[in-house]
């Protein structure tokens, strides 16, 4: 038993003396894609205000349940070295797919 305790103590001390290494893995979750046959309504007119340090993310139509609902635009904090690419509805055959807006370098 003393031998096992000593061995465990030596192992712990050797590990602590060698430094700490942390490894990890990340996984990007798949984005749900909604394809709709009904064309979205035309975008609404929005009042856009200038706000230093922010960009305007344009409002959009989102498909919820069985109908389109309007999501108002909003300000998003700027990211240095990036530009905002607006989201858009993309037509694919007879269907419409929303492509999310994103930051691009």
C-alpha positions in Angstrom: 0.0 0.0 0.0 2.9 2.4 0.8 4.5 1.5 -2.5 1.3 2.4 -4.3 0.9 5.7 -2.4 4.5 6.6 -3.1 4.1 5.8 -6.8 1.0 7.9 -7.0 2.7 10.8 -5.3 5.7 10.6 -7.6 3.4 10.5 -10.7 1.5 13.6 -9.5 4.7 15.5 -8.7 6.2 14.6 -12.0 3.1 15.8 -13.8 3.0 19.1 -11.9 6.7 19.7 -12.5 6.4 19.2 -16.3 3.9 21.9 -16.8 0.3 22.0 -17.8 -0.8 21.1 -21.3 -4.4 21.6 -22.3 -5.8 20.2 -25.5 -9.2 20.4 -26.8 -11.3 20.0 -29.9 -14.1 22.1 -31.2 -16.9 21.1 -33.5 -19.0 23.5 -35.6 -22.7 22.5 -35.3 -24.5 22.2 -38.6 -26.8 25.1 -39.4 -30.4 24.2 -40.0 -31.4 25.1 -43.5 -35.1 25.9 -44.1 -36.3 25.6 -47.7 -39.6 27.3 -48.5 -41.6 27.3 -51.7 -43.4 30.5 -50.9 -41.3 33.6 -51.9 -40.6 36.0 -49.1 -42.3 39.4 -49.2 -40.2 42.4 -50.3 -38.0 43.9 -47.6 -39.6 46.7 -45.5 -38.2 50.2 -45.4 -36.2 50.8 -42.2 -34.9 54.0 -40.6 -31.2 53.5 -40.2 -29.3 55.5 -37.7 -25.6 56.1 -37.7 -23.8 54.8 -34.5 -20.0 55.1 -34.2 -18.3 51.8 -33.8 -21.3 49.8 -35.1 -22.6 48.5 -38.4 -26.3 48.2 -39.3 -27.6 44.7 -39.9 -30.6 45.1 -42.1 -34.0 43.6 -41.0 -35.3 40.6 -42.8 -38.3 38.2 -43.2 -37.9 35.0 -41.3 -40.2 32.0 -41.8 -41.7 30.9 -38.5 -44.2 28.1 -38.3 -46.2 28.5 -41.4 -45.7 32.2 -42.2 -43.2 35.0 -42.7 -42.5 37.4 -39.8 -40.5 40.6 -39.9 -37.3 40.8 -37.8 -36.2 44.4 -37.3 -32.7 45.5 -38.2 -30.2 46.2 -35.4 -26.7 47.6 -34.7 -23.8 45.1 -34.4 -20.5 46.1 -32.9 -17.8 46.5 -35.5 -15.0 43.9 -35.7 -11.6 45.3 -36.6 -10.3 44.0 -39.9 -13.7 42.6 -40.9 -16.7 43.7 -42.9 -20.4 42.7 -42.5 -21.9 40.7 -45.4 -25.7 41.0 -45.3 -27.8 37.9 -45.2 -30.1 37.1 -48.2 -32.8 34.9 -49.5 -31.4 32.6 -52.2 -33.6 31.0 -54.8 -32.8 27.3 -55.5 -35.1 25.9 -58.1 -38.7 26.4 -56.8 -37.5 26.9 -53.2 -36.1 29.8 -51.2 -33.3 29.4 -48.7 -32.1 32.0 -46.1 -28.3 32.5 -46.1 -27.2 34.1 -42.8 -25.2 37.3 -42.7 -21.7 37.0 -41.5 -18.4 38.8 -40.8 -15.7 38.5 -43.5 -12.0 39.4 -43.4 
